[in-house]
Amino acid sequence: MKKLDKFIISSFVGPFLLTFVVVVFILLTQYMLKYFDDFVGKDLGMDVFAELIMYFSINMTPVALPLAVLLSSLMTFGNMGEHFELTAIKGAGISLTRAVKPLFFFVLLISFLGFLSNNYVVPKANLKAYSLLYDIKQKKPALDIREGVFYGGIPQYEIKVNKKYPDGETLKEIIIYDHRNGLGNKNVILADSGRMYTVNNDRFLKLELYNGNRYSEENMPGTRGSVSNDTRFTRNSFEATTMVFSLASFDMQRTKEEYFAQHRRMKTMGELATAIDSLSGEKLAIEYQAFVSSPTFYTYHLRYDSLMPENIRQKALAMAESDTSLLTYETDTIADDSLRVSIERHQQEMNEVSNSARQRMLRQVKEQARQQRLRNSGSPLKKEKYIPSVVDSSLIQRADTFISDTEYSSVIAKALNQSKTINNTLQINTSKIQKLEREVNKDLYESRKKIAQAISCIIMFLIGAPLGAIIKKGGLGFPVLISICFFIAFYVLTEMSRKWADELLMDAEVAVWFPNIVLLPFGILFMLQARLDTRILEPDFYKVWLDKLSKRFQLVRKKVSLQ
C-alpha cells in the first residue's frame, strides 16, 4: 500500500470511529428516552441498564453507520482541502478519483461488515433487547407506601398509612386488609403505630405493629362437616406483633426468548425467506379455495356453464334460442361429455393441490354428476330452469309467465340472501388476502433492508467525499450541518417508503431501495463537480450563472423591441 493510501485511510479512521460512537450515543439516548416512563420507580440495577444499553447500541448500528461514513468522509476531505493537501495531491498529477479509491474499498469493507452485522448480530441483539424490555415493563414498581393512600402492590394485602415519618420506617395509624381467604374485607388489622423495613437482601418486608386490634369474620361450622350460615366475629388485641411479607413479586421475571423469536426484527434473511414463502402459500391457498368454491355462488346457469367446454356452451345456446322449451332443457347429448371433460380437468388440478382440496373437489364433481343425472331424468329438477348466459329478452318474458307471484317473491328473497352471503364471503377473503399481502410486504422489506442499509454506506461516501473536496472545510461546523441535512432526507425517505410498503402503495422491493435511488444521483453529481474542481456551494458560482441568464434575457428583450 502506498504512503498516500495509508495517509488518506488513517485520516478517515479517526473521525469515523469518533462520529460512529457519537451517533450511536445520540440515537441510543433518543431511543431510551422513549421508554423512560417504564424505567422510573422500578429499582432496576445497573447490570440491567448495562445489558439493555449494550443490546440497543447494537440495534442502532445499521442507522449509525451511514451517517458516520457521510460525516467522517466529508470531514476527511474537507480537512485535506482546507490544508491544501488536496491541492498538493492534484499538483502531483494524482486525480481525485485515484485519491478516493483507497477509501472507497475501505468503505466497501465497512458495508460488508455492516451487512453481516445486520443479518446475524442485530437480530439476536433485538431478540434479547426487546425480551428484556418486555420484562422491565411487566416488573412492578418498587415498594412505595405513601401517606393516606391504599397500597396494593403486595399480593392479597391492602395497606394504608395515615402518617409516614421522614426516616421512611416509622409509621402512624396503620390499616391492613387481609384478602388471603378471598372473602373480601372481612379480616382487618388496625394499629396505632408501626415500623417497616426489609430483611434478607430486600427479599422480605418486615412490619412491626404496636397497640392495635385484629378483626375477623368467619362462618360457624355446621353439623356433619357442613358450613352454617351463621357467622362469628372475633377481635384480638395486641401490644406488639410482627408481619412478614414476601417481596418475590417485585423481582423481574425473565420471559423465554422463544416467545419473541417469531417477530421479523429477530430473523435473518434465510428465516425471513421461509416466513415469506409460508405466507405466500397461505395467500395462494385462500385464492384457490375462493376459485374452487365460486360455482356454489350460482344456483342455475353459471354453476354448470363455468365447467362446460366452449363447444358444449355454444350447443346449449343454440338449443335455447330455438323455440323448443325453456323449462325442459334436454342434456342427454351433452351430459356425458360435459361431465367427462369436467372430471378430467379436476383430475389434472388435483395433482397440484393438497389431499383436503382433492377430497373437496371430488365431492363437488360427484354432486354435479348427481344433479346432472337428476336433470336428465326430467321431473325432479323441472323447476330448475336452465337460463343461458345470453338469451333473448322475449324468452325471459315468456319464462316469467310460468312463475306465480308467491314464487317470484320467494326467488327474489332467496337471491338477495344469496347475494349478501356471497358479498360477505368475498369481503372476508379479500381482507384475509390483504392482511397476508401486508405481512409479506413487511417481511420482504425487512429482508431487503439488511442489504439496502449496507449499500447506503457506499451512497453516503459518494456524497460525503466529493462534497468535502468541494467545500474545502473540515471540523465539526459546516460539514456537520450538511451531513445532518442529507441524513434527515435519507431518514424521511426511508420512513415514507416503509409506510408506503406497509399500506401496499409501493412494492417492498422498490420501497427499500427508494432512498438510495434518490440520493445516488447527488453522489454522482458531486463526484463529477469535484473532478472539475467547481465550487457549486459558493455564491460566486451561482452569480456567474445568474449574470449569464440576465445577459441572455436582455438580448431577447432587445430583439423583441427591434421587431
C-alpha positions as CSV (number, residue, x, y, z in Angstrom):
1,M,0.0,0.0,0.0
2,K,1.4,3.4,-0.9
3,K,2.0,6.1,1.6
4,L,-0.7,8.3,0.1
5,D,-3.3,5.5,0.6
6,K,-2.1,5.0,4.2
7,F,-2.3,8.7,4.9
8,I,-5.9,9.0,3.5
9,I,-7.2,5.9,5.3
10,S,-5.6,7.0,8.6
11,S,-7.1,10.4,8.2
12,F,-10.5,8.7,7.8
13,V,-10.4,6.1,10.5
14,G,-10.1,8.5,13.4
15,P,-13.1,10.7,12.5
16,F,-15.1,7.6,11.5
17,L,-14.7,6.0,14.9
18,L,-15.4,9.2,16.8
19,T,-18.5,10.1,14.7
20,F,-19.8,6.5,14.9
21,V,-19.6,6.5,18.7
22,V,-21.2,9.9,18.9
23,V,-24.0,9.0,16.5
24,V,-24.7,5.7,18.4
25,F,-24.8,7.6,21.7
26,I,-27.3,10.2,20.3
27,L,-29.6,7.6,18.7
28,L,-29.4,5.5,21.9
29,T,-30.3,8.4,24.1
30,Q,-33.2,9.3,21.9
31,Y,-34.4,5.7,21.9
32,M,-34.0,5.1,25.6
33,L,-36.0,8.3,26.4
34,K,-38.9,6.8,24.6
35,Y,-39.1,4.2,27.3
36,F,-38.1,6.4,30.2
37,D,-41.5,6.0,32.0
38,D,-41.1,2.3,32.0
39,F,-37.8,2.6,34.0
40,V,-38.9,5.0,36.7
41,G,-39.5,3.7,40.1
42,K,-38.8,0.0,39.4
43,D,-35.5,-0.2,41.3
44,L,-33.6,-1.7,38.3
45,G,-29.9,-2.5,38.9
46,M,-27.0,-1.2,36.9
47,D,-26.5,-4.6,35.4
48,V,-29.9,-4.5,33.8
49,F,-29.3,-1.0,32.4
50,A,-25.9,-2.0,31.1
51,E,-27.3,-5.1,29.4
52,L,-30.1,-3.1,27.8
53,I,-27.8,-0.3,26.6
54,M,-25.4,-2.8,25.1
55,Y,-28.2,-4.6,23.1
56,F,-29.8,-1.3,21.9
57,S,-26.4,0.0,20.9
58,I,-26.0,-2.9,18.6
59,N,-29.5,-2.2,17.4
60,M,-28.5,1.4,16.5
61,T,-25.5,0.4,14.3
62,P,-27.5,-0.1,11.0
63,V,-28.7,3.5,11.3
64,A,-25.4,5.0,12.7
65,L,-23.1,3.5,10.0
66,P,-24.3,5.5,7.0
67,L,-24.3,8.8,9.0
68,A,-20.8,8.1,10.4
69,V,-19.5,7.3,6.9
70,L,-21.1,10.5,5.5
71,L,-19.8,12.8,8.3
72,S,-16.3,11.3,8.5
73,S,-15.7,11.3,4.7
74,L,-16.9,14.9,4.5
75,M,-14.6,15.9,7.4
76,T,-11.6,14.0,6.0
77,F,-11.7,15.5,2.5
78,G,-12.8,18.9,3.9
79,N,-9.7,19.0,6.2
80,M,-7.5,17.9,3.3
81,G,-8.9,20.7,1.1
82,E,-8.7,23.3,3.9
83,H,-5.0,22.5,4.5
84,F,-4.2,22.4,0.7
85,E,-3.4,18.7,0.8
86,L,-5.8,18.0,-2.0
87,T,-4.1,20.8,-4.0
88,A,-0.8,19.1,-3.5
89,I,-2.1,15.7,-4.5
90,K,-3.6,17.2,-7.7
91,G,-0.4,19.1,-8.3
92,A,1.5,15.8,-8.2
93,G,-0.7,14.5,-11.1
94,I,-3.0,12.3,-8.9
95,S,-6.6,12.7,-9.8
96,L,-9.4,13.0,-7.2
97,T,-10.8,9.6,-8.3
98,R,-7.4,8.0,-7.5
99,A,-7.3,9.7,-4.1
100,V,-10.8,8.5,-3.3
101,K,-10.1,4.9,-4.4
102,P,-8.5,3.5,-1.2
103,L,-11.2,4.9,1.0
104,F,-13.8,3.5,-1.4
105,F,-12.5,0.0,-0.9
106,F,-12.3,0.6,2.8
107,V,-16.0,1.7,2.8
108,L,-16.8,-1.4,0.8
109,L,-15.3,-3.5,3.6
110,I,-17.3,-1.5,6.2
111,S,-20.5,-2.1,4.1
112,F,-19.8,-5.8,4.0
113,L,-19.2,-6.0,7.8
114,G,-22.4,-3.9,8.2
115,F,-24.4,-6.4,6.2
116,L,-23.1,-9.3,8.3
117,S,-23.9,-7.4,11.4
118,N,-27.5,-6.6,10.2
119,N,-28.1,-10.2,9.2
120,Y,-26.6,-12.1,12.1
121,V,-25.8,-9.9,15.1
122,V,-28.6,-7.3,15.1
123,P,-31.5,-9.9,15.0
124,K,-30.0,-11.7,18.1
125,A,-29.4,-8.4,19.9
126,N,-33.0,-7.3,19.0
127,L,-34.3,-10.6,20.5
128,K,-32.5,-10.1,23.8
129,A,-33.2,-6.3,23.9
130,Y,-36.9,-6.5,23.3
131,S,-37.5,-9.5,25.6
132,L,-35.6,-7.7,28.4
133,L,-37.6,-4.5,27.7
134,Y,-40.8,-6.5,27.9
135,D,-39.8,-7.9,31.3
136,I,-38.9,-4.4,32.5
137,K,-42.4,-3.2,31.5
138,Q,-44.0,-6.1,33.4
139,K,-42.0,-5.6,36.5
140,K,-43.8,-3.9,39.4
141,P,-42.7,-0.5,40.7
142,A,-40.5,-0.6,43.8
143,L,-42.2,-0.7,47.2
144,D,-43.6,2.8,47.8
145,I,-46.2,3.1,50.6
146,R,-47.5,6.7,50.7
147,E,-49.5,8.6,53.3
148,G,-53.3,8.4,53.1
149,V,-53.4,6.1,50.1
150,F,-54.2,2.4,50.0
151,Y,-51.2,0.4,48.6
152,G,-52.0,-2.9,46.8
153,G,-48.5,-3.8,45.5
154,I,-48.2,-6.7,47.9
155,P,-50.4,-9.6,46.7
156,Q,-53.5,-10.3,48.8
157,Y,-53.0,-7.3,51.0
158,E,-54.1,-3.6,51.1
159,I,-52.1,-1.3,53.3
160,K,-52.9,2.3,54.3
161,V,-50.7,4.6,56.4
162,N,-52.0,7.9,57.6
163,K,-48.6,9.2,58.7
164,K,-45.2,8.3,57.5
165,Y,-42.1,9.9,59.2
166,P,-39.1,11.2,57.3
167,D,-36.9,8.3,58.2
168,G,-39.1,6.1,56.0
169,E,-39.5,3.4,58.6
170,T,-41.7,4.8,61.4
171,L,-45.5,4.7,60.6
172,K,-48.6,6.0,62.3
173,E,-52.3,4.9,62.2
174,I,-52.0,1.7,60.1
175,I,-54.9,-0.2,58.4
176,I,-54.2,-3.6,56.8
177,Y,-56.9,-5.6,54.8
178,D,-56.1,-9.3,54.6
179,H,-57.6,-10.9,51.4
180,R,-56.0,-14.3,51.6
181,N,-59.3,-16.0,52.3
182,G,-60.9,-14.5,49.2
183,L,-64.0,-13.3,51.2
184,G,-63.5,-9.5,50.9
185,N,-62.7,-7.1,53.6
186,K,-63.5,-9.4,56.5
187,N,-60.1,-9.6,58.1
188,V,-58.8,-6.2,59.2
189,I,-55.8,-5.1,61.3
190,L,-55.7,-1.7,62.9
191,A,-52.6,-0.4,64.7
192,D,-51.7,2.8,66.3
193,S,-48.1,2.8,65.1
194,G,-45.5,0.6,63.5
195,R,-42.1,0.2,62.0
196,M,-41.3,-1.0,58.4
197,Y,-38.0,-2.3,57.0
198,T,-36.7,-5.0,54.6
199,V,-34.6,-8.1,55.6
200,N,-32.6,-10.8,53.8
201,N,-31.3,-8.6,51.0
202,D,-34.6,-6.9,50.4
203,R,-36.3,-10.3,49.8
204,F,-38.9,-9.7,52.6
205,L,-40.7,-6.8,54.2
206,K,-41.0,-6.9,58.0
207,L,-43.8,-4.8,59.6
208,E,-43.8,-4.4,63.4
209,L,-47.2,-3.2,64.7
210,Y,-47.9,-1.7,68.1
211,N,-51.1,-1.1,70.1
212,G,-53.7,-2.5,67.8
213,N,-56.6,-4.9,67.1
214,R,-57.3,-7.7,64.7
215,Y,-60.9,-8.1,63.5
216,S,-62.0,-11.2,61.6
217,E,-65.3,-12.8,60.5
218,E,-65.8,-16.5,59.7
219,N,-68.7,-18.9,59.2
220,M,-69.7,-21.2,62.0
221,P,-69.2,-24.9,61.4
222,G,-72.5,-26.9,60.9
223,T,-73.4,-30.5,61.5
224,R,-71.7,-33.3,59.8
225,G,-68.9,-31.2,58.4
226,S,-71.2,-28.7,56.6
227,V,-70.9,-24.9,56.8
228,S,-73.5,-23.0,58.6
229,N,-75.0,-19.7,57.5
230,D,-74.2,-18.2,60.9
231,T,-71.1,-16.1,61.2
232,R,-68.7,-15.4,64.1
233,F,-66.9,-12.1,64.7
234,T,-63.6,-12.1,66.5
235,R,-61.5,-9.3,67.9
236,N,-57.9,-9.8,69.2
237,S,-56.0,-7.0,70.8
238,F,-52.2,-6.8,70.8
239,E,-49.5,-4.6,72.2
240,A,-46.9,-5.7,69.6
241,T,-47.0,-8.1,66.6
242,T,-44.9,-8.7,63.6
243,M,-46.0,-9.4,60.0
244,V,-43.6,-10.6,57.2
245,F,-44.4,-10.1,53.6
246,S,-42.6,-11.7,50.7
247,L,-41.3,-9.3,48.0
248,A,-40.8,-12.0,45.4
249,S,-43.5,-10.5,43.2
250,F,-41.2,-7.4,42.9
251,D,-38.5,-9.3,41.2
252,M,-38.1,-9.1,37.5
253,Q,-39.3,-12.3,35.9
254,R,-37.5,-13.2,32.7
255,T,-39.7,-14.4,29.9
256,K,-38.5,-17.1,27.4
257,E,-36.9,-15.5,24.4
258,E,-38.6,-18.1,22.2
259,Y,-41.9,-16.2,22.6
260,F,-40.4,-13.2,20.8
261,A,-38.4,-15.0,18.1
262,Q,-41.2,-15.0,15.5
263,H,-41.1,-11.2,15.0
264,R,-39.5,-10.1,11.7
265,R,-36.9,-8.0,13.5
266,M,-35.5,-11.1,15.2
267,K,-35.0,-13.1,12.0
268,T,-32.2,-13.4,9.5
269,M,-32.7,-13.2,5.7
270,G,-33.0,-17.0,5.5
271,E,-35.6,-17.1,8.2
272,L,-37.5,-14.2,6.6
273,A,-37.4,-16.0,3.2
274,T,-39.1,-19.1,4.9
275,A,-41.7,-16.9,6.5
276,I,-42.4,-15.1,3.2
277,D,-42.8,-18.5,1.5
278,S,-45.2,-19.7,4.2
279,L,-47.3,-16.5,4.0
280,S,-47.4,-16.7,0.2
281,G,-48.6,-20.3,0.4
282,E,-51.4,-19.3,2.7
283,K,-52.4,-16.5,0.3
284,L,-52.4,-18.8,-2.6
285,A,-54.5,-21.4,-0.7
286,I,-57.1,-18.8,0.1
287,E,-57.2,-17.6,-3.5
288,Y,-57.5,-21.2,-4.8
289,Q,-60.2,-22.0,-2.3
290,A,-62.2,-19.0,-3.4
291,F,-61.8,-20.1,-7.0
292,V,-62.9,-23.7,-6.2
293,S,-66.0,-22.6,-4.2
294,S,-67.0,-20.0,-6.8
295,P,-69.5,-22.3,-8.6
296,T,-71.5,-22.6,-5.4
297,F,-72.3,-18.9,-5.6
298,Y,-74.7,-19.6,-8.5
299,T,-77.8,-21.7,-8.4
300,Y,-78.6,-22.1,-12.0
301,H,-76.8,-21.4,-15.3
302,L,-73.3,-20.2,-14.2
303,R,-72.9,-23.1,-11.8
304,Y,-72.6,-25.5,-14.7
305,D,-71.5,-23.2,-17.5
306,S,-68.3,-22.4,-15.7
307,L,-67.2,-26.1,-16.1
308,M,-68.6,-26.6,-19.7
309,P,-66.3,-26.5,-22.7
310,E,-66.9,-23.8,-25.2
311,N,-68.4,-26.1,-27.9
312,I,-70.9,-27.5,-25.4
313,R,-71.8,-24.0,-24.3
314,Q,-72.5,-23.0,-28.0
315,K,-74.7,-26.0,-28.5
316,A,-76.7,-25.2,-25.4
317,L,-77.2,-21.6,-26.5
318,A,-78.3,-22.8,-30.0
319,M,-80.9,-25.1,-28.4
320,A,-82.2,-22.4,-26.1
321,E,-82.6,-19.9,-28.9
322,S,-84.6,-22.5,-30.9
323,D,-88.3,-22.4,-29.8
324,T,-88.2,-25.9,-28.1
325,S,-88.8,-25.4,-24.4
326,L,-87.0,-23.1,-22.0
327,L,-88.1,-25.1,-19.0
328,T,-87.2,-28.6,-20.1
329,Y,-83.7,-28.2,-21.4
330,E,-82.6,-31.6,-22.5
331,T,-79.0,-32.6,-21.8
332,D,-78.9,-36.2,-22.9
333,T,-76.5,-35.4,-25.8
334,I,-74.1,-33.3,-23.8
335,A,-74.2,-34.5,-20.2
336,D,-71.7,-37.3,-20.5
337,D,-69.2,-35.2,-22.5
338,S,-69.6,-32.3,-20.1
339,L,-69.1,-34.3,-17.0
340,R,-66.2,-36.3,-18.6
341,V,-64.3,-33.1,-19.5
342,S,-65.1,-31.6,-16.1
343,I,-63.8,-34.7,-14.3
344,E,-60.6,-34.8,-16.4
345,R,-59.9,-31.1,-15.7
346,H,-60.4,-31.7,-12.0
347,Q,-58.1,-34.7,-12.0
348,Q,-55.4,-32.6,-13.6
349,E,-55.8,-29.9,-11.0
350,M,-55.9,-32.5,-8.1
351,N,-52.3,-33.4,-8.8
352,E,-51.3,-29.9,-7.7
353,V,-53.3,-29.4,-4.5
354,S,-53.4,-31.0,-1.1
355,N,-55.4,-34.0,-0.1
356,S,-58.0,-32.0,1.6
357,A,-58.6,-29.9,-1.5
358,R,-58.7,-33.1,-3.6
359,Q,-61.5,-34.5,-1.4
360,R,-63.4,-31.2,-1.6
361,M,-63.2,-31.1,-5.4
362,L,-64.2,-34.8,-5.7
363,R,-67.3,-34.1,-3.6
364,Q,-68.2,-31.2,-5.9
365,V,-67.8,-33.3,-9.0
366,K,-69.9,-36.1,-7.5
367,E,-72.6,-33.6,-6.6
368,Q,-72.6,-32.1,-10.1
369,A,-72.9,-35.6,-11.6
370,R,-75.8,-36.4,-9.3
371,Q,-77.7,-33.2,-10.2
372,Q,-76.9,-33.8,-13.9
373,R,-78.4,-37.2,-13.7
374,L,-81.5,-35.9,-12.0
375,R,-81.8,-33.2,-14.7
376,N,-81.7,-35.9,-17.4
377,S,-84.5,-37.9,-15.7
378,G,-86.8,-34.9,-16.1
379,S,-89.2,-34.4,-13.2
380,P,-87.1,-33.9,-10.1
381,L,-85.4,-30.8,-11.4
382,K,-88.1,-29.5,-13.7
383,K,-88.3,-26.2,-11.7
384,E,-84.6,-25.6,-12.0
385,K,-84.8,-23.7,-15.3
386,Y,-81.8,-23.5,-17.4
387,I,-81.3,-19.9,-18.5
388,P,-78.3,-19.4,-20.8
389,S,-75.8,-16.6,-20.1
390,V,-77.0,-14.9,-23.3
391,V,-80.8,-15.1,-24.1
392,D,-83.3,-13.0,-25.8
393,S,-85.4,-10.7,-23.7
394,S,-88.6,-12.2,-25.1
395,L,-87.6,-15.7,-23.7
396,I,-87.2,-14.2,-20.2
397,Q,-90.7,-12.6,-20.5
398,R,-92.2,-15.9,-21.6
399,A,-90.4,-17.6,-18.7
400,D,-91.9,-15.2,-16.2
401,T,-95.4,-16.4,-17.2
402,F,-94.7,-19.8,-15.6
403,I,-93.8,-18.2,-12.2
404,S,-96.5,-17.2,-9.7
405,D,-96.3,-14.1,-7.6
406,T,-95.5,-16.1,-4.4
407,E,-92.7,-18.0,-6.2
408,Y,-91.4,-14.7,-7.7
409,S,-91.2,-13.1,-4.2
410,S,-89.5,-16.2,-2.8
411,V,-87.0,-16.2,-5.6
412,I,-86.2,-12.5,-5.1
413,A,-85.7,-13.0,-1.3
414,K,-83.6,-16.1,-1.9
415,A,-81.5,-14.2,-4.4
416,L,-81.0,-11.2,-2.0
417,N,-79.9,-13.5,0.8
418,Q,-77.6,-15.4,-1.5
419,S,-76.0,-12.2,-2.8
420,K,-75.4,-11.0,0.7
421,T,-73.8,-14.2,1.6
422,I,-71.6,-14.1,-1.5
423,N,-70.7,-10.5,-0.7
424,N,-69.7,-11.3,2.9
425,T,-67.6,-14.3,1.8
426,L,-65.8,-12.3,-0.8
427,Q,-65.1,-9.4,1.7
428,I,-63.7,-11.9,4.3
429,N,-61.5,-13.5,1.7
430,T,-60.3,-10.1,0.5
431,S,-59.5,-8.9,4.0
432,K,-57.5,-12.1,4.6
433,I,-55.6,-11.8,1.4
434,Q,-54.8,-8.1,2.0
435,K,-53.6,-8.9,5.5
436,L,-51.3,-11.6,4.2
437,E,-50.0,-9.3,1.4
438,R,-49.2,-6.7,4.1
439,E,-47.3,-9.3,6.1
440,V,-45.4,-10.5,3.0
441,N,-44.5,-6.9,2.1
442,K,-43.3,-6.2,5.7
443,D,-41.2,-9.3,5.8
444,L,-39.8,-8.7,2.3
445,Y,-39.0,-5.1,3.2
446,E,-37.2,-6.2,6.4
447,S,-35.2,-8.8,4.5
448,R,-34.1,-6.4,1.7
449,K,-33.4,-3.7,4.2
450,K,-30.4,-5.6,5.6
451,I,-28.7,-5.2,2.2
452,A,-30.0,-1.7,1.4
453,Q,-28.6,-0.3,4.7
454,A,-25.2,-1.7,3.9
455,I,-25.3,-0.2,0.4
456,S,-26.4,3.2,1.8
457,C,-22.9,3.4,3.4
458,I,-21.4,3.5,-0.1
459,I,-24.0,6.0,-1.2
460,M,-23.2,8.3,1.7
461,F,-19.5,8.0,1.0
462,L,-20.1,9.0,-2.7
463,I,-21.9,12.1,-1.3
464,G,-19.5,13.0,1.5
465,A,-16.1,12.5,-0.1
466,P,-16.6,14.8,-3.2
467,L,-18.7,17.3,-1.2
468,G,-15.8,17.6,1.3
469,A,-13.4,18.2,-1.6
470,I,-15.7,20.9,-2.9
471,I,-16.4,22.9,0.2
472,K,-12.8,22.6,1.5
473,K,-13.8,23.0,5.1
474,G,-13.2,20.5,7.9
475,G,-14.1,20.3,11.6
476,L,-17.5,20.0,13.1
477,G,-19.1,23.1,11.7
478,F,-20.3,23.3,8.2
479,P,-19.7,19.6,7.4
480,V,-21.9,18.6,10.3
481,L,-24.7,20.8,9.0
482,I,-24.6,19.4,5.5
483,S,-24.4,15.8,6.8
484,I,-27.4,16.3,9.0
485,C,-29.4,17.7,6.1
486,F,-28.6,14.7,3.9
487,F,-29.2,12.2,6.7
488,I,-32.6,13.8,7.5
489,A,-33.5,13.5,3.8
490,F,-32.4,9.8,3.9
491,Y,-34.4,9.1,7.1
492,V,-37.5,10.8,5.8
493,L,-37.4,8.9,2.5
494,T,-36.8,5.7,4.4
495,E,-39.8,6.1,6.7
496,M,-42.0,7.3,4.0
497,S,-41.2,4.4,1.7
498,R,-41.6,2.0,4.6
499,K,-45.1,3.2,5.3
500,W,-46.0,3.0,1.6
501,A,-44.8,-0.6,1.6
502,D,-46.9,-1.4,4.7
503,E,-50.0,0.1,3.1
504,L,-49.4,-1.7,-0.2
505,L,-49.0,1.6,-2.0
506,M,-45.5,0.6,-3.2
507,D,-43.8,-2.7,-3.8
508,A,-41.4,-3.7,-1.0
509,E,-38.5,-4.3,-3.4
510,V,-38.9,-0.7,-4.7
511,A,-39.6,0.9,-1.3
512,V,-36.5,-0.5,0.3
513,W,-34.2,0.9,-2.4
514,F,-36.1,4.1,-2.9
515,P,-33.9,6.3,-0.6
516,N,-30.7,5.0,-2.2
517,I,-32.1,5.6,-5.7
518,V,-33.0,9.2,-4.8
519,L,-29.6,10.0,-3.2
520,L,-27.3,8.2,-5.7
521,P,-27.7,11.0,-8.4
522,F,-26.4,13.5,-5.8
523,G,-23.3,11.5,-5.2
524,I,-22.6,11.2,-8.9
525,L,-23.2,14.9,-9.5
526,F,-20.9,15.9,-6.6
527,M,-18.2,13.5,-7.9
528,L,-18.3,15.0,-11.4
529,Q,-18.3,18.5,-10.0
530,A,-15.4,17.7,-7.7
531,R,-13.3,16.3,-10.6
532,L,-13.9,19.5,-12.5
533,D,-12.9,21.5,-9.3
534,T,-16.1,23.5,-9.4
535,R,-17.5,25.5,-6.5
536,I,-21.2,24.7,-6.5
537,L,-21.6,25.7,-2.8
538,E,-20.1,29.1,-3.2
539,P,-22.2,32.2,-4.1
540,D,-19.8,33.2,-6.9
541,F,-20.7,30.0,-8.8
542,Y,-24.4,30.9,-8.9
543,K,-23.6,34.6,-9.5
544,V,-21.9,33.7,-12.8
545,W,-24.9,31.7,-13.9
546,L,-27.3,34.5,-12.9
547,D,-25.2,37.0,-14.9
548,K,-25.3,34.8,-18.0
549,L,-29.1,34.4,-17.7
550,S,-29.6,38.1,-17.2
551,K,-27.5,38.9,-20.3
552,R,-29.5,36.4,-22.4
553,F,-32.7,37.8,-21.1
554,Q,-31.5,41.4,-22.1
555,L,-30.6,40.2,-25.6
556,V,-34.0,38.6,-26.0
557,R,-35.7,41.9,-24.9
558,K,-33.6,43.9,-27.4
559,K,-34.6,41.5,-30.3
560,V,-38.2,41.8,-29.3
561,S,-38.0,45.6,-29.1
562,L,-36.3,45.8,-32.6
563,Q,-39.1,43.7,-34.1
